[in-house]
Structures are given as C-alpha cells and as structure tokens.
Amino acid sequence: MNRQLGLISLGSILGLLLFSATAVIAGQSLSVHVGESTTLNLPYQFSDMAVGNPAIADYVVRANTVGKSEVIINGKQAGKTNLLIWDKDGKKRQELAIVVYVRDLKAHLALIKSMVGPAEGITYRIAGDKILIEGQAILPKVKERIAKVVGNSPQVVDLVTISPITMKVTAKSINDALRNPSIKATPVGQKIMLQGVVYSETEAKRAIKTASLYFPQVVNLLEVRKSDLAPGPGEMIQVTAHFMEVNNSVIDGWGVNWSPFSSSALTGQQGIGTGAGFVGAVTGTITSLFPKFNRAKEVGGARILETSSVSVRSGEKGRLFSGGEIGVPISLANGGMAIQFKEHGVFLDVLPIAQNQDVTLRVKVEVSQPTGTSPGGFINFKKSNITTTQFCNSGQSIVLGGLISNRDTKIFDKLPEGASGALMQLYSSEDFRKQRSQLVVFLTPIVLKGGARDANRELKGKVEGTFNSYEERKR
C-alpha cells in the first residue's frame, strides 16, 4: 500500500515538473542578435510551428521526438515577432516572443539614416543601448518613412513629431478639399479631427477618405443626421428644354445620333414617321445645336415653340413644363355643372448628375394632350409616359422625339379657352397638320462653373443671348 502511494506521489511530482517546465517556456522571451542563432529546447514533440514575421527571424528543426525537441532560431532583422507551437494533437501548445537585436549600434544608425534619407529638422543619437530619433518633421511623409524604417526595433526609440505649423497647413488643405462648411478639420496633437454634421453615411465616408489622402491619422467625430436633402451649394447644373417644331427633312440632316429609349413605360403612342423611318419614341444626342437651329430657321425648317430652364444641384430633381390648364365642365350629383381645370402639355422631370464636365441625365417625360371634343362637347385627353437615362457632355443636347403623333391627333377648329404651351402652338401649324413636321424636345445640361451663386445669372444670360433675338415665324 505504501509502495503504491510512493509511485503515485512520484508520478505526480514528475507531472508537476513537466507542467512547470512548460509554463516557464510559455512565458519566455527568446533573444537573438542579427546574423546569429540560439537554441530552443522543448520537452515534448510538436506537430507544427510558425513565425509571425519571417523577415525578422526564422527557425530550423534539429530534432523532434517524443519527450524532446530541438529548434534553432536565427536572427535576421532587428525587431520583434512571435513563435507559435502546436503539439502532436494539433492544439496550440505555447507562444514565444522573439526579440532580435543588433550588436553594432553605430552601423545600425548609419543604415537607418540612409534608409530615411534627407529629413530636415531630424536628429539621431545613441544613448546607452538605444538609438534615439528626435525632432519635428516638416512633411508628414517623413514621419511615415521613419516609422516604417524603425518598425518595432527594440533598440530604436522614435520621438519624431510633425511640426504644429505643418498640422495647421494640412488641416487647411483638407478643409479646402472638402469644400463643406458643415465639416471642419482641426489638428489636435498628432492627429486630425473631423468634426461637424453630415447628412448621410456616404457623405461621412467620402469626407474621411478625402482627409486620409492628406494625413494618415484622421479621427472621425462627424455626426450623421440622415436626410433626403443634403445642404450646401454642391455642383450646379442648368438644364434647358427647347420645345421645337422641326421639319422631318431638317431633323434628318442634323446628324442626330438616334437610339431607342433605354427604358420606357409608354402608353398612348402611335409612333412617328420621318425620312429616316423612325417609328415610336426615340432619343439621341446632338452637338452644336444652336448653329444648326439658326441655319434651319433661316430656311423655315424649324421654330421654337417654347423654352424652359431650371438650375438644380447635381443629384437632385428638377421639373420643366410647357403647357397650361383647360377648364372642363363636369356634371354634379345634384344635376348642376362645374368647371374642373386639367393640366395639359409636356412635363419633364429631370435628374442630372455631374462628373466633371460629363452629365448623366435621367428624364421622365409625361405628355398630356387634348385630342378634340366628344359628341357631348367634352374635351378628350390622351397621356403618355416615357423614362430614359442618357449620357452627354456639358453643353451637348439630348434629343427627345416621337412624343406625340400628328396622325393620331384631332386638330381643333378652334383651340379651347386656356390652351397654351408648345403643343397648342404645334396644333396651329400647317406643316404639322400635313405631317411634314414634328415636336422635338432638346434638353441641354450645362455644368455651371460658378455654382449656385452664379446659376441664375448664367442661366438668364445663356437663354436670352441665344433665343431672345428670334422672331417667331408665323405659319
């Protein structure tokens, strides 16, 4: 009985000793010099091991048997890394810190200087067993380069800061790039704080990304208040709609790059026919609209029915309209009559987005046209809707054709009271009655260089300068 107790006690003691040895190794920090090696002895067999950064140190296995393993650790570059070890059952057994030193500090200092390169305001010195790098960097990239060269070397202390003047200049550059009075970049210590209010997560990410291009340490303190309408001037786009009557032969010679509508919800359209054989709603782009229009005007091949313009911020909606209201009599339940006003004409909902001088324009067109009177004397209306997205350069024109068909329109002997707009002028045209002309809408988006401040002035000048001299041709 005593012998058994003795054996149990001996086994327990051996187990405690093994556990103690393992615990000591798990807490060890192995040190080695660059270009030298040290031996790691383990009291067990391992299945695998890995070094965190092989550029700092690597290893060679000398022995790996039950109860004993021997590994050679080689120092390659000054710095710190770790060594992970898994036992034969595949479980992580321990993690050791490996610190690689250099023996010749003077030579190491010379190497650091050569790698950092010229750096005004930076000094180097050896203090005991450490290399100290001190001073104020004028350029943030110098500070970044020093930090990259030093890495996590245990013998080098990086005390370099960025000059306060540089921090202020960097913050100003960020504010100038953001161009948003609601956001302010402020230097605080060695970091740039972004403070203020934004109205979407996308706007916040864009501000952080922009600031990070100028400085690596940016702290986001922006408050996000979600809203459908973002404040601020933004990039302004003037969209002008020219509602024109154009002879079929003229529009064929204008060099319009026609294509079907990219996406449409089309009702009530019977299509149009031109010399080029167009049928249905079509769109395209044209350059140099005004000179072509002036030449056509001189020979009676085109006339402007109406012009409408709007200035909107890039990415926001605007509406253009040519038409009016017509009073329509309706019967009341008590047998009496009342007048209900119905809008007629061409409605254009536009959504332009500017990218430098390129414009992507989404257009929803709705045409509400009176098509004559019923036997009871009531006015009939026909509606059609088209949606398309087009791309053009600032100043180019997007062409919308086939919005109405003269073959499907009953011409009024006398236009109803209150009738106005491009459609009503078109109805009075003899060329349109005889199917020699058609309604064409030219949408011209222009990115305004002066932004919202000059939008109205620029808009007025362009519209008046181009068209006010035109005397409408009587038909």
C-alpha positions as CSV (number, residue, x, y, z in Angstrom):
1,M,0.0,0.0,0.0
2,N,2.8,2.4,0.9
3,R,4.6,1.4,-2.3
4,Q,1.6,2.3,-4.4
5,L,1.4,5.7,-2.6
6,G,5.0,6.2,-3.3
7,L,4.5,5.5,-7.0
8,I,1.5,7.8,-7.2
9,S,3.5,10.6,-5.5
10,L,6.4,10.1,-7.8
11,G,4.2,10.3,-10.9
12,S,2.5,13.4,-9.5
13,I,5.9,15.1,-8.9
14,L,7.1,14.3,-12.5
15,G,3.8,15.7,-13.9
16,L,4.2,18.9,-11.9
17,L,7.8,19.3,-13.0
18,L,6.7,18.8,-16.6
19,F,3.9,21.3,-16.2
20,S,6.3,23.8,-14.6
21,A,8.8,23.5,-17.4
22,T,6.1,24.0,-20.0
23,A,4.8,27.1,-18.1
24,V,8.3,28.6,-17.9
25,I,8.8,28.1,-21.7
26,A,5.4,29.6,-22.5
27,G,6.4,32.8,-20.7
28,Q,9.8,33.0,-22.2
29,S,11.1,35.8,-24.4
30,L,13.9,34.5,-26.6
31,S,16.5,37.0,-27.7
32,V,19.0,36.7,-30.5
33,H,21.2,39.1,-32.5
34,V,21.1,39.8,-36.2
35,G,23.1,37.2,-38.1
36,E,23.3,34.9,-35.1
37,S,21.4,31.9,-33.7
38,T,20.1,30.5,-30.5
39,T,18.7,27.0,-29.5
40,L,15.2,26.4,-28.2
41,N,14.8,23.0,-26.4
42,L,11.2,21.7,-25.9
43,P,10.3,18.8,-23.5
44,Y,7.7,17.5,-25.9
45,Q,7.1,16.5,-29.6
46,F,5.4,19.2,-31.7
47,S,3.3,18.9,-34.9
48,D,3.9,22.3,-36.4
49,M,5.3,25.8,-35.6
50,A,5.2,29.2,-37.3
51,V,7.0,32.5,-37.0
52,G,4.8,35.7,-37.2
53,N,7.3,37.7,-39.3
54,P,9.8,35.5,-41.1
55,A,11.7,38.7,-42.2
56,I,12.8,39.2,-38.5
57,A,13.5,35.6,-37.6
58,D,13.2,32.0,-38.9
59,Y,13.9,28.5,-37.5
60,V,15.4,25.2,-38.4
61,V,14.3,21.9,-36.7
62,R,17.2,19.8,-35.4
63,A,15.2,17.2,-33.6
64,N,11.5,16.4,-32.9
65,T,11.0,13.2,-30.9
66,V,8.7,12.0,-28.1
67,G,9.8,13.9,-25.0
68,K,12.3,16.1,-26.6
69,S,12.7,18.7,-29.5
70,E,15.4,21.0,-30.5
71,V,14.9,24.1,-32.7
72,I,17.5,26.6,-34.0
73,I,16.2,30.3,-34.0
74,N,18.0,32.5,-36.5
75,G,18.0,36.4,-36.2
76,K,17.6,38.1,-39.5
77,Q,16.5,41.7,-38.8
78,A,16.1,43.9,-35.8
79,G,12.6,43.8,-34.4
80,K,10.1,41.7,-32.5
81,T,8.0,38.8,-33.6
82,N,6.4,35.6,-32.1
83,L,6.7,31.8,-32.5
84,L,3.6,29.7,-32.3
85,I,3.9,25.9,-31.5
86,W,1.3,23.2,-31.8
87,D,1.6,19.8,-30.1
88,K,1.2,16.4,-31.8
89,D,-2.6,16.5,-31.2
90,G,-2.9,19.7,-33.2
91,K,-3.5,22.0,-30.2
92,K,-1.6,25.2,-29.8
93,R,0.8,24.5,-27.0
94,Q,2.6,27.8,-26.5
95,E,3.5,31.2,-27.9
96,L,7.0,32.6,-27.5
97,A,8.2,36.2,-28.1
98,I,11.3,36.5,-30.2
99,V,13.4,39.8,-29.9
100,V,16.2,40.3,-32.4
101,Y,18.9,42.9,-31.5
102,V,21.9,44.4,-33.3
103,R,25.4,44.3,-31.8
104,D,26.8,47.4,-33.7
105,L,24.6,50.4,-32.9
106,K,26.7,52.8,-34.9
107,A,26.4,50.7,-38.0
108,H,22.7,50.3,-37.4
109,L,22.3,54.0,-37.0
110,A,24.1,54.6,-40.3
111,L,21.7,52.2,-42.0
112,I,18.7,53.9,-40.6
113,K,19.9,57.3,-41.8
114,S,20.5,56.0,-45.3
115,M,17.0,54.4,-45.4
116,V,15.2,57.5,-44.1
117,G,17.1,59.9,-46.4
118,P,17.2,63.7,-46.2
119,A,15.0,64.9,-43.4
120,E,15.1,68.5,-42.3
121,G,14.7,69.0,-38.5
122,I,15.5,65.4,-37.6
123,T,18.4,64.4,-35.3
124,Y,19.9,61.0,-34.4
125,R,22.0,59.9,-31.4
126,I,23.0,56.9,-29.3
127,A,22.0,56.9,-25.6
128,G,23.3,53.8,-23.8
129,D,21.9,50.7,-25.7
130,K,19.3,52.8,-27.6
131,I,19.2,54.9,-30.7
132,L,17.1,58.0,-30.3
133,I,15.5,59.7,-33.3
134,E,14.2,63.2,-32.4
135,G,12.9,66.4,-33.9
136,Q,9.9,67.8,-35.8
137,A,9.1,66.6,-39.3
138,I,8.0,69.3,-41.7
139,L,6.4,66.8,-44.1
140,P,4.1,64.1,-42.8
141,K,5.6,61.6,-45.3
142,V,9.0,62.0,-43.5
143,K,7.4,60.9,-40.2
144,E,5.7,58.0,-42.0
145,R,9.1,56.9,-43.6
146,I,10.9,57.0,-40.2
147,A,8.1,54.9,-38.6
148,K,8.3,52.4,-41.4
149,V,12.2,52.1,-41.2
150,V,12.2,51.8,-37.4
151,G,9.4,49.3,-37.3
152,N,9.3,47.6,-33.9
153,S,13.0,47.5,-33.3
154,P,13.7,47.1,-29.6
155,Q,16.8,49.3,-29.7
156,V,15.4,52.3,-31.6
157,V,13.1,55.0,-30.0
158,D,11.1,57.1,-32.4
159,L,10.4,60.5,-30.8
160,V,9.7,62.4,-34.0
161,T,6.6,64.6,-34.2
162,I,5.1,66.5,-37.0
163,S,5.5,70.3,-36.9
164,P,2.5,72.2,-35.5
165,I,2.7,74.5,-38.5
166,T,2.5,71.5,-40.8
167,M,-0.5,70.2,-38.9
168,K,-2.3,73.5,-39.4
169,V,-1.5,73.7,-43.1
170,T,-2.6,70.1,-43.6
171,A,-5.9,70.8,-41.8
172,K,-6.5,73.8,-44.0
173,S,-5.7,71.8,-47.1
174,I,-8.3,69.2,-46.0
175,N,-10.9,71.9,-45.4
176,D,-10.2,73.4,-48.9
177,A,-10.6,69.9,-50.5
178,L,-13.8,69.1,-48.6
179,R,-15.4,72.5,-49.6
180,N,-18.1,71.8,-47.0
181,P,-18.7,74.5,-44.3
182,S,-20.5,71.9,-42.2
183,I,-17.3,69.9,-41.8
184,K,-14.1,71.2,-40.1
185,A,-10.7,69.5,-39.9
186,T,-8.8,70.5,-36.8
187,P,-5.3,69.5,-35.7
188,V,-5.2,68.0,-32.2
189,G,-1.8,66.8,-31.2
190,Q,-0.5,64.5,-33.9
191,K,-4.0,63.7,-35.3
192,I,-6.5,65.5,-37.5
193,M,-10.1,65.6,-36.0
194,L,-13.0,65.7,-38.4
195,Q,-15.9,67.4,-36.7
196,G,-19.3,68.7,-37.9
197,V,-22.6,67.4,-39.3
198,V,-23.2,65.3,-42.4
199,Y,-26.5,64.0,-43.8
200,S,-25.6,60.5,-44.9
201,E,-23.2,57.7,-44.2
202,T,-21.9,58.1,-47.8
203,E,-21.0,61.7,-47.2
204,A,-19.2,60.8,-44.0
205,K,-17.2,58.1,-45.7
206,R,-16.3,60.4,-48.5
207,A,-15.1,63.1,-46.1
208,I,-12.9,60.6,-44.2
209,K,-11.5,59.2,-47.4
210,T,-10.6,62.7,-48.7
211,A,-9.0,63.7,-45.4
212,S,-7.0,60.4,-45.3
213,L,-5.4,61.3,-48.6
214,Y,-3.7,64.3,-46.9
215,F,-3.0,62.8,-43.5
216,P,-2.9,59.2,-42.2
217,Q,-4.1,59.8,-38.6
218,V,-7.7,61.0,-39.0
219,V,-10.2,60.7,-36.2
220,N,-13.9,60.7,-37.3
221,L,-16.0,62.8,-35.0
222,L,-18.7,63.5,-37.6
223,E,-22.3,63.5,-36.6
224,V,-24.6,61.8,-39.1
225,R,-28.1,63.2,-39.5
226,K,-29.9,61.2,-42.2
227,S,-31.9,63.4,-44.5
228,D,-33.2,63.1,-48.1
229,L,-32.0,66.6,-48.8
230,A,-28.3,67.4,-48.2
231,P,-27.5,71.1,-47.6
232,G,-24.7,73.0,-49.2
233,P,-24.1,74.6,-52.6
234,G,-22.9,71.4,-54.4
235,E,-22.3,71.4,-58.2
236,M,-25.0,73.2,-60.0
237,I,-26.4,72.1,-63.4
238,Q,-28.5,74.2,-65.7
239,V,-31.0,72.1,-67.8
240,T,-32.7,74.0,-70.6
241,A,-35.5,72.4,-72.6
242,H,-36.2,73.8,-76.1
243,F,-39.6,72.7,-77.4
244,M,-39.2,72.9,-81.2
245,E,-41.3,72.2,-84.3
246,V,-38.8,70.7,-86.8
247,N,-39.4,69.7,-90.4
248,N,-38.8,66.0,-91.0
249,S,-36.3,66.7,-93.7
250,V,-34.3,69.1,-91.5
251,I,-34.0,66.8,-88.5
252,D,-32.8,64.0,-90.8
253,G,-29.9,66.2,-91.8
254,W,-28.8,67.4,-88.3
255,G,-26.7,64.3,-87.6
256,V,-28.6,63.2,-84.5
257,N,-27.2,60.0,-83.1
258,W,-30.6,58.3,-82.6
259,S,-31.2,55.3,-80.5
260,P,-34.3,53.7,-78.8
261,F,-35.2,54.8,-75.3
262,S,-33.1,52.9,-72.8
263,S,-36.1,52.3,-70.6
264,S,-39.6,53.3,-71.1
265,A,-43.1,53.0,-69.9
266,L,-45.0,54.1,-73.0
267,T,-48.8,54.4,-73.3
268,G,-50.9,56.0,-76.0
269,Q,-48.2,56.4,-78.5
270,Q,-48.7,55.6,-82.2
271,G,-45.2,56.5,-83.3
272,I,-43.8,58.9,-85.8
273,G,-42.6,58.6,-89.3
274,T,-39.6,60.6,-90.7
275,G,-37.4,60.4,-93.8
276,A,-35.2,58.1,-91.7
277,G,-38.2,55.8,-91.0
278,F,-38.4,56.4,-87.2
279,V,-41.3,54.7,-85.5
280,G,-42.1,55.2,-81.9
281,A,-40.4,57.2,-79.2
282,V,-36.7,57.8,-79.9
283,T,-33.9,59.7,-78.3
284,G,-30.4,60.7,-79.2
285,T,-27.6,63.3,-78.8
286,I,-26.5,66.3,-80.9
287,T,-23.6,68.7,-80.7
288,S,-23.7,72.4,-81.8
289,L,-27.5,72.6,-81.6
290,F,-27.7,76.4,-81.9
291,P,-25.8,76.9,-85.2
292,K,-27.8,74.1,-86.8
293,F,-31.0,75.6,-85.5
294,N,-30.1,79.0,-86.8
295,R,-29.5,77.6,-90.3
296,A,-32.7,75.7,-90.3
297,K,-34.6,78.8,-89.0
298,E,-33.4,80.8,-92.0
299,V,-35.0,78.4,-94.5
300,G,-38.1,77.9,-92.4
301,G,-37.2,74.4,-91.3
302,A,-37.5,74.9,-87.6
303,R,-39.0,77.2,-85.0
304,I,-39.0,77.4,-81.2
305,L,-42.4,76.8,-79.6
306,E,-41.2,77.5,-76.0
307,T,-38.1,77.4,-73.9
308,S,-38.0,76.4,-70.2
309,S,-35.0,76.2,-67.9
310,V,-34.1,75.1,-64.4
311,S,-30.9,75.1,-62.3
312,V,-30.6,72.2,-59.8
313,R,-27.8,70.8,-57.7
314,S,-26.1,67.7,-59.1
315,G,-28.0,64.6,-58.0
316,E,-31.3,66.4,-57.3
317,K,-34.5,66.6,-59.3
318,G,-36.0,69.5,-61.2
319,R,-39.1,70.0,-63.3
320,L,-39.6,71.6,-66.7
321,F,-43.1,72.3,-68.2
322,S,-44.7,73.7,-71.3
323,G,-48.5,73.8,-71.3
324,G,-51.4,75.3,-69.4
325,E,-54.8,74.4,-67.9
326,I,-58.1,73.9,-69.7
327,G,-61.5,74.2,-68.0
328,V,-63.5,71.1,-68.4
329,P,-67.2,71.0,-67.5
330,I,-68.3,68.2,-65.2
331,S,-71.7,67.1,-64.0
332,L,-72.5,67.3,-60.4
333,A,-74.7,64.9,-58.4
334,N,-77.4,67.5,-58.0
335,G,-77.7,67.9,-61.7
336,G,-75.7,71.1,-61.9
337,M,-72.4,71.7,-63.7
338,A,-69.0,72.8,-62.6
339,I,-65.7,73.6,-64.2
340,Q,-62.6,71.3,-63.4
341,F,-59.2,72.5,-64.7
342,K,-57.0,69.9,-66.2
343,E,-53.3,70.5,-67.0
344,H,-52.1,69.8,-70.5
345,G,-48.7,69.9,-72.1
346,V,-45.3,68.4,-71.7
347,F,-43.9,67.7,-68.3
348,L,-40.2,66.9,-67.9
349,D,-38.8,65.6,-64.6
350,V,-35.0,65.7,-64.8
351,L,-32.3,64.3,-62.5
352,P,-28.8,65.4,-63.7
353,I,-25.6,64.1,-62.1
354,A,-22.3,65.8,-63.0
355,Q,-18.9,64.2,-63.1
356,N,-16.5,67.0,-64.1
357,Q,-17.9,68.1,-67.5
358,D,-19.8,64.8,-68.1
359,V,-23.5,64.7,-67.3
360,T,-25.7,61.7,-66.7
361,L,-29.4,62.7,-67.1
362,R,-32.4,60.7,-66.1
363,V,-35.6,62.1,-67.8
364,K,-39.2,61.2,-67.2
365,V,-41.5,62.7,-69.9
366,E,-45.2,62.9,-69.5
367,V,-47.4,64.2,-72.3
368,S,-51.0,65.2,-71.6
369,Q,-52.6,66.3,-74.9
370,P,-56.2,67.3,-75.6
371,T,-57.3,65.3,-78.6
372,G,-60.5,67.1,-79.6
373,T,-64.1,67.1,-78.2
374,S,-66.5,64.3,-77.7
375,P,-70.1,64.3,-79.2
376,G,-71.3,65.8,-75.9
377,G,-68.8,68.7,-76.2
378,F,-66.3,67.4,-73.6
379,I,-62.6,67.6,-74.3
380,N,-60.7,64.3,-74.5
381,F,-57.2,63.9,-73.2
382,K,-54.5,61.4,-74.0
383,K,-51.5,60.8,-71.8
384,S,-48.2,59.1,-72.5
385,N,-45.2,58.5,-70.2
386,I,-41.6,57.8,-71.1
387,T,-38.5,57.4,-68.8
388,T,-34.9,57.3,-70.1
389,T,-31.4,57.8,-68.9
390,Q,-28.9,59.4,-71.2
391,F,-25.2,60.5,-71.1
392,C,-23.7,63.5,-72.7
393,N,-21.0,66.2,-72.3
394,S,-21.9,69.5,-70.7
395,G,-23.3,71.7,-73.5
396,Q,-24.4,68.8,-75.7
397,S,-28.1,68.3,-76.2
398,I,-30.2,65.3,-75.7
399,V,-33.0,64.9,-78.3
400,L,-36.4,63.5,-77.5
401,G,-38.6,62.7,-80.4
402,G,-41.8,60.8,-81.1
403,L,-43.6,62.2,-78.0
404,I,-46.8,62.9,-80.0
405,S,-48.1,61.7,-83.3
406,N,-49.8,64.1,-85.7
407,R,-51.5,61.1,-87.3
408,D,-53.3,60.4,-84.1
409,T,-54.2,64.0,-83.1
410,K,-57.5,65.6,-84.0
411,I,-56.9,69.2,-84.8
412,F,-59.2,71.7,-83.2
413,D,-61.1,74.1,-85.4
414,K,-60.8,76.5,-82.5
415,L,-58.4,76.0,-79.6
416,P,-60.2,75.7,-76.3
417,E,-60.0,78.6,-73.9
418,G,-56.9,78.5,-71.7
419,A,-55.0,76.4,-74.2
420,S,-51.3,77.4,-74.2
421,G,-47.8,75.9,-74.5
422,A,-45.8,74.2,-77.1
423,L,-48.5,71.6,-78.0
424,M,-51.1,74.2,-78.7
425,Q,-48.7,76.2,-80.9
426,L,-47.9,72.9,-82.7
427,Y,-51.6,72.2,-83.3
428,S,-51.9,75.6,-85.2
429,S,-49.1,74.7,-87.6
430,E,-50.0,73.9,-91.1
431,D,-46.8,71.8,-91.5
432,F,-47.8,69.7,-88.5
433,R,-51.4,69.3,-89.8
434,K,-49.9,67.9,-93.1
435,Q,-47.5,65.6,-91.3
436,R,-44.4,67.5,-92.6
437,S,-43.1,68.4,-89.1
438,Q,-43.0,67.0,-85.6
439,L,-42.4,68.0,-82.0
440,V,-38.8,67.6,-80.8
441,V,-37.5,68.4,-77.4
442,F,-33.9,69.3,-76.9
443,L,-32.5,69.0,-73.4
444,T,-29.2,70.8,-72.8
445,P,-27.5,70.3,-69.5
446,I,-24.6,72.7,-68.7
447,V,-22.4,72.3,-65.6
448,L,-22.2,75.8,-64.1
449,K,-18.6,76.8,-63.1
450,G,-19.7,79.4,-60.7
451,G,-22.0,77.1,-58.7
452,A,-25.3,78.2,-57.1
453,R,-24.1,81.8,-56.7
454,D,-23.9,82.4,-60.5
455,A,-26.6,79.9,-61.5
456,N,-29.5,82.3,-62.1
457,R,-27.3,85.0,-63.8
458,E,-25.7,82.4,-66.1
459,L,-29.0,80.8,-66.9
460,K,-30.6,84.1,-67.8
461,G,-27.7,85.2,-70.0
462,K,-27.5,81.9,-72.0
463,V,-31.2,81.7,-72.7
464,E,-31.6,85.4,-73.6
465,G,-28.4,85.6,-75.6
466,T,-29.4,82.6,-77.7
467,F,-33.1,83.0,-78.3
468,N,-34.4,86.4,-77.5
469,S,-33.4,87.8,-80.9
470,Y,-35.5,85.2,-82.6
471,E,-38.8,86.5,-84.1
472,E,-41.3,83.7,-84.2
473,R,-42.1,82.6,-87.7
474,K,-45.8,82.8,-88.5
475,R,-47.4,79.8,-90.0
